[in-house]
């Protein structure tokens, strides 16, 4: 299987994690910085406690923590197709990732109003499955919770942080001819169709990929 590497960029609630999980069923390794950080917190280490306090304030984890987690995941899954979900978030992180081969950076485009509505409806099942109480409610009898960092104030802060960095990320990957976009405001099925079109352009068939190198300059 090809070692295709994709980057999914978008604000929280844009659906990039949902599409990454869908592609995971086809053999992609879904590398979510949010999931990696939550595992770090669950481990109860001193570093995990530091990350927890930052998450509760709606801030971003230090780059040193993120880089270590991402590099470890890449080593463990070497040779497999990968999706980086929500990474990079900043131009500094994009410059760090430039030392690795990337095949596509896809931005999930969606309005602030839609993002905030989706986040307000987001809950998590006990198995980690993510639901939208309006668009994708949990099945009858399934228990769910809200994450500790799922509050309106934190949602607005994270969205603002994302928008401040988005233009730089867009420019970085456009300059390296790796940028693609999807209309994330559409229903899940329509977004999935857009993703399939992009994958077909990369000639993803489970056997080959089109390698690309990126420059941080």
Order of alpha helices (4+ residues) and beta strands (2+ residues): beta-alpha-beta-alpha-alpha-alpha-beta-alpha-beta-alpha-beta-beta-beta-alpha-beta-alpha
